Amino acid sequence: MQTGKVILLEDNRFQRAVLRATLGLIGVTDALEAGDGAEALALLRACGGVRLVICDLQMAGMDGLAFLRRAAQERLVEAVIICSDIEPSLRCGVAAMVAGLGLAYIGDLGKPYTLRKIAALMERAAASTPHPAVVSGVPPAQPGFAEVRRALLEDEFEPFFQPKRDIQLNRVVGVEVLARWRHPQQGLLGPAAFLPVIEAYGLLDELFWAMFLPSLKFQCSLRQRGIHLPMAFNVHAAQLESQHLVERIRAALAEHWLPPGAITLELTETGEIADLPAAQEALLRLRMLGCKVSMDDFGLGFSSLNRLCELPFNEVKLDAAFIRASDLQPRSVEVIRSAVDMARAMGVELVVEGVETPAQLALLCSLGCRYAQGYLLGRPMAAIDIAAMAELKADVLPELLQQ
């Protein structure tokens, strides 16, 4: 996978030449070119794939949609910029399709192209993280049960911390705890390298406690330095069926002299809770204990709204797809506005995930959104780095808003 390369897929030779010349002005001089999907696939197979495709959708022969599906299946590209003259209501559908293929959707150039927009999207593409399943021309090898089990027993899994920020008051107000594996041979590995095995072999509970207990110890040490940093932990709905989960959490908090309000349990797969009475009971007990509970990947669909009405959540995290589509799809802006108003009316906190650009941050501030997460506001980082960030007096948000 030649991650620095770009392929231009455009059937109009003149427009392709204009695009190539414009890219040259911002330093992109080694782009591949193709006039239809079949030609593009042949080029990509020959070179092993590229990081980014700038792709027209409406072409004779194999069109852009068919090309993207084939390229994703063969792991030949990682990220997509669309350059097609389509109506705004279709852009959100294209973005959803691209994400469903496992590719990073960077944005839509539209037509005619402008240097400013090309430069902005190329900068966003450079800053985006490759999809974890598409890092080379072959699928990443998954570790076996024995290796993951050994790593859990030998404490090779390490909590990393992604900031949650109050963007109105301009400060870090908490972190989400995310698992990383310090593999003795392969170095630091993200969840794509181990989570499928963790889930397949029923090791989610072991991973949860491997993150939870060290994080409480770290949080306790921060409080001794006068830093109060609430922490959120991901929990699958099925894990709440354990009869001992709430009591173990209570005991761990007491051991570290931490108040229950210092932690949040972020619940994934909330749709399953309707069929899990024990999980509903555990949620109630956690709230009665004083812990916070959050609905992850909130989408404003019927299922999400129904769960929000039925269950005692005091925080919802709006799916990152909405803010990522906000600069191209006006409907996404209205969804975010509605979510902000709904959360305020219901008395729950709303956290918007996936903030990656200053424009997205400025939009959220203008809509009255208070809490947000995303790479612009802080990537997942080791304990020593998040401690340093929490201690900083100055902040970066004013500079970001001026960009």
C-alpha positions in Angstrom: 0.0 0.0 0.0 1.6 3.2 -1.2 0.0 5.5 1.4 1.5 8.7 0.0 0.0 8.2 -3.4 -3.3 9.4 -4.9 -5.3 8.1 -7.8 -7.6 10.4 -9.8 -10.6 8.7 -11.2 -12.4 11.0 -13.7 -13.7 10.2 -17.1 -13.5 13.7 -18.5 -9.9 14.3 -19.6 -10.1 18.1 -19.3 -11.5 18.0 -15.8 -8.9 15.4 -14.9 -6.1 17.6 -16.2 -7.5 20.6 -14.3 -7.6 18.5 -11.1 -4.1 17.2 -11.6 -2.7 20.7 -12.2 -4.5 22.0 -9.1 -3.1 19.2 -7.0 0.4 20.1 -8.4 0.0 23.6 -7.0 -0.3 22.2 -3.4 2.6 19.8 -3.9 0.9 16.6 -5.1 2.9 15.7 -8.2 2.8 11.9 -8.3 -0.9 11.1 -8.7 -2.0 8.2 -10.8 -4.9 8.7 -13.3 -7.7 6.6 -14.7 -10.7 7.3 -16.9 -13.0 4.5 -15.6 -13.3 2.1 -12.7 -11.8 -0.9 -14.5 -8.7 1.0 -15.5 -8.3 2.3 -11.9 -8.6 -1.2 -10.5 -5.9 -2.4 -12.8 -3.5 0.4 -11.8 -4.1 -0.2 -8.1 -3.5 -3.9 -8.4 -0.3 -3.3 -10.2 1.1 -0.9 -7.5 -0.4 -2.6 -4.5 -3.0 0.2 -3.7 -2.9 3.8 -2.6 -3.9 5.8 0.4 -6.5 8.1 -1.3 -8.8 8.1 -4.3 -10.4 11.2 -5.7 -13.3 9.7 -7.5 -16.1 10.8 -9.9 -19.3 8.8 -9.5 -21.0 9.2 -12.8 -18.9 7.5 -15.5 -19.4 5.2 -18.5 -18.4 1.6 -17.9 -17.7 0.8 -14.3 -19.0 3.8 -12.4 -17.6 5.3 -9.2 -19.9 3.4 -6.8 -19.0 0.1 -8.3 -15.3 0.9 -8.3 -15.4 1.9 -4.6 -17.1 -1.4 -3.7 -14.5 -3.4 -5.6 -11.5 -1.4 -4.3 -12.7 -1.8 -0.7 -13.2 -5.5 -1.1 -9.6 -5.8 -2.4 -8.2 -3.4 0.1 -6.7 -1.1 -2.5 -7.7 2.3 -1.1 -8.1 3.7 2.4 -9.8 7.1 2.0 -12.2 8.7 -0.5 -12.8 12.2 -1.8 -15.8 12.5 -4.1 -15.6 14.9 -7.1 -19.1 14.6 -8.6 -21.9 17.0 -9.4 -24.6 15.4 -7.3 -27.4 17.0 -5.3 -26.8 17.5 -1.6 -29.4 15.0 -0.5 -27.3 12.2 -2.2 -24.0 13.2 -0.5 -25.0 11.8 2.9 -26.0 8.5 1.3 -22.6 8.3 -0.5 -20.8 9.1 2.8 -22.7 6.4 4.5 -22.0 3.9 1.8 -18.2 4.7 1.9 -18.1 4.3 5.6 -20.0 1.0 5.4 -17.3 -0.2 3.0 -14.7 0.5 5.7 -13.2 3.5 4.0 -12.6 7.0 5.4 -14.9 9.5 3.7 -13.0 12.8 3.5 -15.5 14.9 1.6 -16.9 16.1 -1.7 -15.1 18.5 -4.0 -18.1 19.1 -6.2 -17.7 20.7 -9.6 -16.1 22.9 -10.7 -13.0 22.4 -8.5 -11.5 25.2 -6.5 -7.9 25.4 -5.2 -9.1 26.3 -1.7 -11.5 23.3 -1.4 -9.0 20.9 -2.8 -6.3 22.1 -0.4 -8.7 21.8 2.6 -9.8 18.3 1.7 -6.2 17.1 1.1 -5.2 18.5 4.5 -8.1 16.7 6.0 -7.1 13.5 4.2 -3.5 13.8 5.5 -4.8 14.2 9.1 -7.3 11.3 9.0 -6.4 8.0 10.5 -6.4 5.0 8.2 -9.3 2.6 8.7 -7.9 -0.1 11.0 -8.9 -2.9 8.6 -7.1 -1.4 5.6 -3.5 -0.9 6.4 -1.9 -3.0 3.8 -2.7 -5.0 0.7 -3.5 -8.1 2.9 -5.8 -8.4 5.9 -4.0 -8.0 9.2 -3.3 -11.3 11.0 -5.4 -11.8 14.1 -3.7 -13.2 17.2 -5.0 -16.4 18.7 -6.9 -17.0 21.9 -3.8 -18.2 23.8 -1.8 -15.1 22.8 -4.5 -12.7 23.9 -5.1 -14.5 27.1 -1.4 -14.5 27.9 -1.3 -10.8 27.2 -4.2 -10.1 29.6 -2.5 -12.2 32.3 0.8 -10.4 31.8 -0.7 -6.9 31.8 0.3 -6.0 28.3 -3.0 -4.2 27.7 -2.7 -0.5 28.7 -5.4 2.2 29.1 -5.1 5.2 26.8 -7.1 8.3 27.4 -9.0 10.5 24.9 -10.1 13.9 26.2 -13.7 15.0 26.5 -13.8 18.8 26.3 -16.2 21.5 27.3 -15.9 23.6 24.2 -17.9 26.5 25.7 -15.8 26.8 28.9 -12.6 25.8 27.0 -11.3 23.0 29.2 -10.8 19.2 29.5 -13.6 17.8 31.7 -13.0 14.1 31.4 -11.5 11.2 29.3 -12.7 8.1 27.6 -10.6 5.1 28.5 -9.5 3.0 25.4 -7.5 -0.2 25.3 -4.1 -0.5 23.6 -1.9 -3.6 23.5 1.9 -3.1 24.0 2.9 -6.2 22.0 6.4 -7.4 22.8 7.2 -7.8 19.1 4.8 -5.7 17.2 4.7 -2.6 19.4 1.6 -0.6 20.2 -1.6 -2.1 18.7 -5.0 -0.6 18.4 -8.4 -2.4 19.0 -8.7 -3.7 15.4 -5.7 -6.0 16.1 -7.3 -7.7 19.2 -10.9 -6.8 19.7 -12.4 -9.4 17.3 -10.6 -12.1 19.3 -11.6 -10.6 22.6 -15.3 -10.6 21.5 -15.2 -14.0 19.9 -13.8 -15.8 22.9 -15.8 -13.9 25.6 -12.9 -12.0 27.1 -14.7 -8.6 27.3 -14.9 -8.8 31.1 -11.2 -9.5 31.4 -10.4 -6.6 29.1 -12.8 -4.3 31.1 -11.1 -5.0 34.4 -7.6 -4.7 32.8 -8.6 -1.1 31.8 -10.7 -0.2 34.9 -8.5 -1.0 37.8 -5.3 0.7 36.5 -7.3 3.7 35.5 -8.8 4.1 38.9 -5.3 3.9 40.4 -4.2 6.6 37.9 -7.3 8.7 38.7 -6.6 8.5 42.4 -3.0 9.7 41.9 -4.3 12.7 39.8 -6.7 13.7 42.6 -3.8 13.7 45.0 -2.3 16.4 42.8 -5.5 18.3 42.7 -6.6 17.1 39.3 -10.2 15.8 39.1 -10.5 14.0 35.8 -13.7 11.8 35.4 -13.2 8.7 33.3 -15.6 6.8 31.0 -15.3 3.1 30.3 -16.9 1.1 27.4 -19.2 -1.7 28.4 -21.2 -4.0 26.2 -24.8 -4.5 27.1 -24.3 -8.2 27.7 -21.6 -7.5 30.3 -24.2 -5.9 32.5 -25.8 -9.3 33.0 -23.1 -10.3 35.4 -24.5 -10.5 39.0 -21.2 -9.2 40.4 -20.4 -6.3 38.1 -22.0 -3.5 40.2 -20.6 -4.8 43.5 -17.1 -5.1 42.0 -17.3 -1.6 40.8 -18.5 -0.4 44.2 -15.7 -2.2 45.9 -13.0 -0.9 43.5 -14.2 2.7 44.0 -14.2 2.4 47.8 -10.7 0.9 47.7 -9.4 3.9 45.7 -11.4 6.4 47.8 -13.2 7.6 44.6 -16.7 8.9 44.4 -19.0 7.0 42.0 -19.6 10.1 40.1 -16.0 10.1 39.0 -16.7 7.3 36.5 -19.1 6.8 33.5 -20.1 3.5 31.9 -20.5 4.0 28.2 -22.9 1.4 27.0 -22.6 -0.1 23.5 -25.3 -2.2 21.7 -28.1 -0.7 23.7 -30.7 -2.3 21.4 -30.0 -5.6 23.2 -31.0 -4.4 26.6 -34.7 -4.8 25.9 -34.1 -8.6 26.0 -31.8 -8.5 29.0 -33.7 -7.7 32.3 -30.6 -8.3 34.4 -28.8 -5.6 32.3 -31.6 -3.2 33.0 -31.4 -3.9 36.7 -27.6 -3.3 36.6 -28.1 0.1 34.9 -30.5 1.1 37.6 -28.1 -0.1 40.3 -25.2 1.9 38.8 -27.3 5.0 38.7 -28.5 4.5 42.3 -24.8 4.0 43.3 -24.1 7.4 41.8 -22.2 6.4 38.7 -23.0 8.0 35.3 -24.2 5.9 32.4 -23.9 6.9 28.8 -25.5 5.8 25.5 -22.7 5.4 23.0 -23.2 6.0 19.2 -26.6 7.7 19.7 -28.3 8.0 16.3 -31.7 9.6 16.9 -33.4 6.6 15.3 -36.4 5.0 16.9 -34.3 2.4 18.8 -32.0 5.1 20.3 -34.9 7.3 21.3 -36.8 4.4 22.7 -33.8 3.3 24.8 -33.2 6.9 26.0 -36.8 7.1 27.2 -36.8 3.7 28.9 -33.4 3.6 30.5 -31.7 5.9 33.1 -29.0 7.4 30.9 -27.6 10.8 31.9 -25.4 11.2 28.9 -25.7 10.4 25.2 -22.8 10.4 22.6 -23.9 11.5 19.2 -22.6 9.3 16.4 -19.5 10.8 14.7 -21.2 10.4 11.3 -23.3 13.5 11.8 -20.5 16.0 12.5 -18.4 14.5 9.7 -21.2 15.1 7.2 -22.1 18.6 8.5 -20.1 20.6 6.0 -21.7 18.8 3.0 -25.1 17.8 4.2 -27.4 20.6 5.7 -29.7 17.9 7.2 -26.8 16.7 9.4 -26.6 20.2 10.9 -30.3 20.1 11.8 -29.9 16.7 13.4 -27.1 18.0 15.6 -29.2 21.1 16.4 -32.1 18.9 17.3 -29.9 16.7 19.5 -28.6 19.7 21.4 -32.1 21.0 22.0 -33.4 17.5 23.0 -30.6 16.8 25.4 -31.1 20.2 27.1 -34.8 19.6 27.4 -34.3 16.1 28.9 -31.6 17.2 31.3 -28.9 14.8 29.9 -25.4 15.7 28.7 -24.8 15.5 24.9 -21.3 14.7 23.7 -20.6 15.0 19.9 -18.0 12.6 18.7 -15.7 12.8 15.7 -14.7 16.5 15.7 -11.7 16.7 13.3 -11.7 20.2 11.8 -11.9 23.8 13.1 -15.0 24.4 11.0 -16.8 21.5 12.8 -15.8 22.8 16.1 -17.0 26.3 15.3 -20.3 24.9 14.1 -20.8 23.0 17.4 -20.0 26.2 19.4 -22.5 28.2 17.4 -25.2 25.5 18.0 -24.7 25.7 21.7 -23.2 22.3 22.0 -21.1 22.0 25.2 -19.2 18.7 25.1 -17.2 17.1 22.3 -14.6 14.6 21.5 -12.4 14.0 18.4 -8.9 14.1 17.0 -8.9 17.9 16.8 -9.6 18.1 20.5 -7.2 15.3 21.5 -6.2 11.9 20.3 -6.0 8.9 22.6 -2.9 9.2 24.7 -0.9 7.5 27.4 -1.3 8.4 31.1 1.7 10.6 31.3 0.5 12.7 28.3 -3.1 13.1 29.5 -1.8 14.1 32.9 0.3 16.8 31.3 -2.6 18.1 29.3 -4.9 18.2 32.4 -2.3 20.4 34.2 -2.0 23.0 31.4 -3.2 26.4 32.2 -3.4 27.6 28.6 -5.6 25.9 26.0 -5.7 25.5 22.2 -9.3 26.1 21.4 -9.1 29.8 20.6 -6.3 29.2 18.1 -8.3 26.4 16.5 -11.4 28.5 16.1 -9.4 31.2 14.3 -8.0 28.8 11.7 
